[in-house]
Amino acid sequence: MKSAITRNSRMSFVQTSLLVANLVAIAFALLAISSIVAVMEPFSTVAVYATLTENMDSEKKRKIIARSMRIAFLVLVFFALTGHLVFQVFNITVAAFEIAGGILLVAVALSMLNPGQKTSPTDSGQDIAIVPLAFPLTAGPGAITTVILLASQSNSIIESSFIYVGIFAGVFVSYVGMRYSTRLFKLLGDEGLRVVTALMAIIVLAIAVQFVINGVADAIPQILSAK
């Protein structure tokens, strides 16, 4: 009788432990996927893509989308695997990464605001698939920092796998948005597209400034503590 009770107690304990582990894994999955997708801001990437590729043909647009999302995915997976190791090897900080990303976005925003730029960015030798679409818009400092923090918090292979699911989800949303952005922006017309371009340039500039502010705010305590 006692052995049966003990056996039932053990089974109940195992079942409870499995239930708790499953709930923890589900909570981590929701946190990882939602935070990664949110910090990527796919809709901002889509809007910037639409304005930068306004004068390009469909084939060139498809190549840019595929290339930028592939690069962004590989970059985020790389940082999820290596964590803080890269920063330690090159002796750089997340703050420096944020400032660098902000400076890159400032250049992009100013080019969007330039009314005299009639040619596409690729015609002038710029590869917009890398800058700004892959970095710093999709795989920017915020997304890289998020996957590094999530990787350090994961306690199992299952939890770690949800980080890569989140990366894929964010990249996929951006890919679909850019792939079908032409239909949306056709409805706006030339005048509407110019308005959207101006608004997005201001938003991109604001994001760039915020990147720099965050980087400086993170760097100041490090500088003071070094003294």
N, C-alpha and C positions, 0 to 999 in steps of 0.2 A: 504493500500500500504506500509506504513511504517512498519507495523507489519510483513508483508511478507519479507521485506528487512532485518529486524532484525532477523527473524527466519532463513533466508538463511545465514546470517552472523554468527549466532551461530552454524549452521550446518557446515559451512565451517571451523570455528574455531575448532570444535570438531574433524572433519576429519583431519585437519592439526595436531592437538595434538596427535591423534592416530597414524598418519603416523610417526611423530617424535619419539613417544614412541616405535613403531615397529622397526624403524631404529636403535635406541639406543639399543634395546634388541638384534637385529641381530649383531650389532657391538660388544656387550659384549659377545655374544655367540661365535663369531669367535675368539675373544681375549682369552676367557676362554679355549675353546677346543684346539686351536693351542698352547697356552703357556703351558698347562698342558702336552700335548702329547710331545712337544719338550723338556721340562725340564726332563721328565722321561727317555729320550734317550732309547727307546725300543730296538734298534738294538744292543746297547752295552750290555744290559741285556741278549739278545739272545745269543750273542757271548760268554759271560761269562758262561751262562748256558750250552752251548754246550761243552765247555772245561771241566767244573766241572763234567758233567754227562757222560763223554766219555765211562767209563767202566760199566755203569749201564744198567739194562735191561729195556725194554719198559714200563712195568707196574710201576716200581719205578719212571721212568721219568715222566709218566703221573700224578702220585700222587704228585710229587714235583711241577710240573707246577700248578696243581689245588690248592694246598695248598699255594704256594707262592703268586699267584695272588689273592686268596681270602683274605689272610692276608693284602696284599698291598692295596686292594680296601677298606677293612674295616678301615685300619689305616687312609687313606686319607679322607674317609667320616667322620670319627671321628673328625679329625682336621678341616675339613670344617664346621662341626656343632659347635664345641666348640671354634674355633678361638684361640685367645691368652689366653684363660682361663687356659688351661693346663700349659702353661709356667708361668703364674702368680701364680698358686697354688703351683707348685714345685720350684718357684723362679729360673727358668733357662731362658736362652736367646737363640735366634736362632743361635747366634754365637757359643755357647757351643754345640748346636745340630750339627752344621756343623763340628766342630772339632771332636766330637765323631764319626760321620759318616765317616770322613776321616781316623781316626785311624782304624776303622773296615775294611775299604777298603784296607788299607795298608797291614793288615794281610792276606786278601784274595789274593792280588796281589803277595805277597811273597810266598804263598803256591802254586800259579800257576807257579811261576818261579822255584820252587824246583823240579829238575829233579828226585830226589829220591823218590818222592811220587807216588807210583804205585797203591795204593788202592783208592777207591772212598772216598769222604769226609764223606759220611754217615757211612762208615765202621769204621771210627775213632771217631764216636760219634758226628760229626758235622751235624747240620740240615741246609743245604744250602737253604731250602725253606724259612727260616726266615732270615738268614745271609749268603750270601749277596743278594739273589734274591729279597725278599720282602723289606728288609732294609739293606743297604742304596741305592740299585740300583733302584728299582721301586718306593717305597715310601720313598725316601731319603729326606735330608734336603731341597733341592731345590724344590721338588714337594710339600712338606709339607708347606713350606713358601709361595709358589705360591697359593695354595688353601686357605690359611689363608688370604692372601692379597686380593684375588678375592672375598672371602666371605665378607670381610669388605667393598668392593666397590660395591657390589650388592645392588640394591635399590628396588627389587621386588622379589616375589616368582618365577616368570618366569626367571629372571636373575640368581637367586640362583640355579634353576634347571639345568641350562647350566653348572654349575660347576661340578655337578654330572655326567652329560653327558660327560664332558671332562675327568673326572676320569675314567669312564667306557671305553671311547675310548682308552685312554692310556694303560690301563690294557689289553684291548682286543687285541690291536696291539702286545703287549708283549706276550700274551698267544698264539696267532696264530703263531708268529715268533718262539717261543720255541717249539710249537707242531710240526712244520714241519722243524725244524732246522736239523734233522738227514739227510734228503734227500740232503740238501745243502752241509753239511759237508762230506757226502759220496763221493761227487764229488771231494773233495780236496785230499782224500787219507791220509795215515798216515803222510807222510812228510809234506803235506800241512797243516794238522791239527796241527802239532807241531809248524810250523811257525806261524799260526794264534794264537795258544795258547800263544806263546812268545810275539807276537805283542799286544794281548789283555791284557796280564799281564802288559805290559808297559803302555798301555792306562789307565787301571784301576788304576795303581799306580799314573799316572799323574792326574786322576780325584780325587784320594784321597788327593794328595798334594794340589790340587786346593781347595778342600773342607776346608782343614786346613788353607790355606792362606786366604780364604774368611772369615773363622771364626775368625782368628787372626786380620784381618783388621777391622772386625766389632767390635771386643772386645776392641781394643786399645782406640777408642774414649770413650767407656763406662768407661774404667779404668781411663782414664785421667780426665773425667768429674766428676768421683767419688771423685777424689782428690781435 
